[in-house]
Amino acid sequence: QKTALEWAASHDLKETVQVLKAAEDRIEKRRTELAREDALAQSVPCRLGCGYVDRADRIEKHEVQRCPRRIVGCELCGKNIPANTIPDHDANHCLKRIMRCENRFRGCQES
């Protein structure tokens, strides 16, 4: 059984052949677009290991802007650390954190 394109070609219908070839090209282009969209719609896990899962076309935004494990710079010392460790870093490890004077029990008012 012949396709419409084969039938038109066998009957020397040149304009019909052109129209059908153009239609085939558009169909193939659309199939490629749909395959790409399907690939982007696949669920993928965060590469930083936080457990978050999202579409492939949105996961990078999470990893760069929202992931608790993304690397950020401390606003005080500039050290690069995971975002979820900022509170502990600020309170206990940052070399430029504000500390109360060890002599405050003796009446020192310095911060």
C-alpha positions in Angstrom: 0.0 0.0 0.0 1.4 3.4 -1.1 1.6 6.5 1.0 -0.1 9.6 -0.4 3.3 11.0 -1.3 4.3 7.8 -3.2 0.9 7.8 -5.0 1.2 11.5 -6.0 4.8 10.9 -7.2 3.8 7.8 -9.3 1.1 9.9 -11.0 3.5 12.8 -11.7 1.5 15.3 -9.5 4.4 17.7 -8.8 2.5 20.3 -6.9 0.9 17.7 -4.7 4.3 16.1 -4.1 5.7 19.5 -3.0 2.8 20.1 -0.6 3.1 16.6 0.9 6.8 16.9 1.3 6.4 20.2 3.1 3.8 18.6 5.3 6.2 15.8 6.1 8.9 18.3 7.0 6.5 20.2 9.3 5.4 16.9 11.0 9.1 15.9 11.6 9.9 19.3 13.0 6.9 19.1 15.4 7.9 15.5 16.4 11.4 16.8 17.3 9.9 19.7 19.3 7.6 17.3 21.2 10.5 15.0 22.0 12.5 18.0 23.3 9.5 19.2 25.4 9.1 15.6 26.8 12.7 15.5 27.8 12.5 18.9 29.6 9.3 17.7 31.4 11.0 14.7 32.9 11.4 14.8 36.7 15.0 15.0 37.8 16.6 15.2 41.3 18.6 18.2 42.5 22.3 17.5 41.7 23.3 19.1 45.0 21.6 16.2 46.9 19.0 18.0 48.9 16.2 15.6 47.8 14.2 18.2 45.7 12.8 16.9 42.4 11.4 19.1 39.6 11.2 19.3 35.8 14.5 19.2 34.0 13.8 22.7 32.6 13.4 24.1 36.1 15.9 22.2 38.3 18.8 24.6 37.5 16.8 27.6 38.9 16.3 25.6 42.1 20.0 24.6 42.3 21.2 28.2 41.8 18.6 30.2 43.7 16.7 28.1 46.2 18.6 24.9 47.1 19.6 24.8 50.8 22.9 23.2 49.7 23.8 25.8 47.1 27.1 27.6 47.8 26.8 31.2 49.0 29.2 33.7 50.4 29.1 34.8 54.0 28.1 38.4 54.1 30.6 39.2 56.8 33.7 37.2 55.9 33.1 36.2 52.3 33.7 32.5 53.0 31.8 30.2 50.5 29.6 27.8 52.4 26.3 25.9 51.9 23.3 28.1 52.4 21.8 25.9 55.0 24.9 26.3 57.2 24.8 30.1 57.3 23.0 30.4 60.7 25.5 28.1 62.4 28.4 29.8 60.6 27.2 33.3 61.6 26.7 32.3 65.2 29.7 30.0 65.8 32.4 30.0 63.1 32.5 33.3 61.2 35.8 35.0 62.0 34.1 38.4 61.6 31.0 37.7 63.7 30.1 40.1 66.5 30.9 38.6 69.8 30.3 39.9 73.3 33.4 40.6 75.3 34.7 37.7 77.4 35.0 40.2 80.3 31.3 41.3 80.2 30.8 39.5 83.6 33.4 42.0 85.0 31.3 44.9 83.7 32.9 45.4 80.2 30.4 47.0 77.8 32.2 46.2 74.6 30.4 44.0 72.0 
